[in-house]
Amino acid sequence: MIIDLVLLAAAGVLYWAWKTRDPQAMRISDVMAVLAALIGLKMLNSHSPLGVLGVGAAVWWFWFRKSGKAGNSQPMTHAEARSLLEVPINATPEEIRAAHRRLVARVHPDVGGSADLTRQVNDARDTLLRHRG
């Protein structure tokens, strides 16, 4: 049973890593939530009441993270935004928008990217355009 749990957990982590395709978007707490869900599902299959706890904890974490109440809510700095969009300090609004379009085309979830990274790219654009205005 332990080997089944380890294999199941490894498969879940590998799937999560493949799905996000962005190591910065994958937090250790996300990995732990995936592991809790997988182990909880396995324990539910063996009729263990602890399975409900594992699945419940994972569901709670993903709901909590999606609602924006978890994680770092620090605003992006101008230096971070410029670095992410790869624009110079004196970039024009047109250059910022063009860099944003190029990067979003590569990281958007519709093309296999990450929603978290897309959100960061949008934040970078907004931060730099606010600064220019």
Residue pairs with C-beta under 8 A, 6 or more apart in sequence:
1 46
4 42
5 38
5 39
5 42
8 38
8 39
8 41
8 42
9 35
9 38
9 39
11 38
12 34
12 35
12 37
12 38
13 31
13 34
13 35
16 26
16 30
16 31
16 34
17 23
17 26
20 26
20 114
20 116
21 112
21 113
21 114
22 107
22 113
22 114
22 116
22 117
24 117
25 114
25 116
25 117
27 71
29 61
29 65
29 70
30 61
30 65
32 61
33 57
33 58
33 61
33 62
34 58
36 54
36 55
36 57
36 58
36 61
37 54
37 55
37 58
37 59
39 51
39 54
40 50
40 51
40 52
40 53
40 54
40 55
40 56
40 57
40 58
41 51
41 54
41 55
42 51
43 50
43 51
43 54
44 51
44 52
44 55
45 51
61 70
64 70
65 71
75 127
76 84
76 120
76 123
76 124
76 127
77 127
78 127
78 128
78 131
80 124
81 123
81 124
81 125
81 127
81 128
82 88
82 89
82 91
82 124
82 128
84 103
84 120
84 121
84 124
85 91
85 96
85 99
85 100
85 103
85 121
85 124
85 125
85 128
86 99
86 103
87 95
87 96
87 99
87 128
88 95
91 99
91 128
92 132
93 129
93 132
96 125
96 128
96 129
96 132
97 125
97 129
100 121
100 122
100 124
100 125
103 121
104 118
104 121
104 122
105 111
106 113
107 113
107 114
107 117
107 118
107 121
108 118
109 115
109 118
